Amino acid sequence: MRSFVIISLLAILDLFPQSILAASGDDVSHLFFIERSKNKNLVQYDIRLAENSKVLDIKPVSVYWVLENGRREELNPIEREYAYGILRQERLDKNKFKFILAGLKRVEIIIERMNDSYKAIVSINGKESILEKIYIESKEKRTGLPKILYIDLFGRAKGTGLPTKERIAPK
């Protein structure tokens, strides 16, 4: 019976991306990720913490690829500047700050400490929500560059924990 439970747990864990379940250690906490229709690679956003669990002053958010094979890879300069990188950050309080993504300028993301961890808070369909993931549906244009068809924000309402979702059409 015990081996059945262990095997079942291992099978369940295999269903989740490594970026979500990777051990964070004392110096990082996962916030949310971007999933795309193009492939199974994810863009992971983590908050970097000092030993006292306070947000680092310099580059507090770490952004990187988690490839299909589980390897971690840094964003290239174009990805950082125009798509997945952080456009700007501003500290609001000792354990709270906001940032804007380069490719999603209309969405302000607030990072705040809730209980013993940090969460990314956004407005999803007018409800203050904990951001869990962003999904980007795109298709390749003749030039080889992607055309974004829509972007979905997924989260949980901050007060109730109920699922929230909003579709954003590109301008």
N, C-alpha and C positions, 0 to 999 in steps of 0.2 A: 504494500500500500504506500509506504513512504517513497519508494523509488518512482511509483506512478505520479505522485504529487510533484516530485522534483522534475521529472521529465515533462510534465504538463506545464510547470512554471517556465522551464527553459524554452519550450515551444512558444508560449505566449510572449516571452521577452524577445524572441526572434522576430516577431511581427512589428516591433517598434524600431524607428530609426535610432542608431547609436547615439546621435547627438542629444536625444531626449533623455536617455538613460545613462549616459556616460557619467562616471563619478566626477563630481564637481570639485572635491577637495575644499580647502578653506578659502581659496582665493578667487573662486568663480561661482556664479549662480546663473543657470539658464533662464532666459526671459521668454523668448519666442523664436520661431523659425519661419522661413519663407520656403514654400514648396511651389514647384513650377510644373506646367504641363509638358515642358520640353524633355525632361528626364527626371530621374529619381534623386539627383543631387539636391541638397538642402543648403540654404544660407542660414547659419545659426547666429543668434544674438545672445551674448552673455554679459552679465554685469561683473566687473572686476572689483574685488574687495580687498581691503587691507586686512591685516591679521585681527583687528578688532571688529570685523564685519561692517566697517564703514566703507562707503563708496570711495574709490580712488579719485583724486582730484584731476589727474592727467589721464586722458583717454579711458574713461570709466567703462565704456561699452566696447566689447571685443566682438568683431564680426569676421566670420570665416566660413568656408565651404566645408560641408561634410559630404564626401563623395559616396556614390553607391556602394563602393567597396569598404566604406567605413573610414577611409583616410581623411585627414584634415588637410586643407589647403587654404592659403591666404587668397584674398581677392586680388585681382590684377588692378592696375591703376584706373582703367576705364570703368570697370565694375564698381570700384570704390567711389569714383567721381560722379558717375551718371546714373547708377542703378541701385546698388545695395549698401553703399557706404553711408556714413553719417554726415549730413550736410552741416549741421550745427548742433551744439549742446550748450545747455545753460543750467548751472546749479541753482536750485530754488531754495534748498534748505540743506541741513547737514546730511540727511538721508533721503533726499528727494531732488530730482532734476528732470529736465525735459530735453528731448532731442527730436530732430526731423531727419527722415531718410532722404537721400538724394533723389530717388525715383518716386517718392510718395510725399511730395511737399505739402499736400493738403491735410495730412494727418499728423497731429502733434502727439507724441508719445511721452507720457509722464512715467518715470520710474520712481516707485516709492516702496518703502519698507512696510510690509504687512505681516504681522505676527513675527515669525523668525526668518522670513525670506523677502526677496525683492520681486516685484511684479511690474509688468508693463501695462499701464492703464491708458485706454483710448476711448473715444466715443464711438460706439457701434450702434447705428440706427438711433441715435439720440440717448443711448443708455451708457453710463459710465461702466466700462467693462475691462476685465483682465484679458489682455491680448494673448492668445495661445498660438495662432499661426496666421500667416498671410498666404493665399494661394493666387498664383498668376497664371491665367490662361492666355496663351499666345500662339501665333503661327508664324512660320518663316516667310519673309517677303522674298521677292526675286533677288534682292540685293544681298540676301543672307542674314540681314538684320531681322530681329523679331518684331512683330506687330502685336502689341498688347490688346487683347480683346476685352478683358475685364480683370479686375482684382477683387478677391473676396477677403474680408476680414472675419476671423472667427475668434470668439472669446466666450467669457462667462460674465454675466451681469455682476457687478461688484457687490451689491447688497444681497441678491438672492442666489447667485450661483447658476442661474438658468442660462442655457446656451444663447448666444447672440451671434448674428451674422449680418453683414452688409456687403452689397456688391457695389463697386466703384467702377464707373465707365471711364475710359481714358478721354482726355480733352481733345 
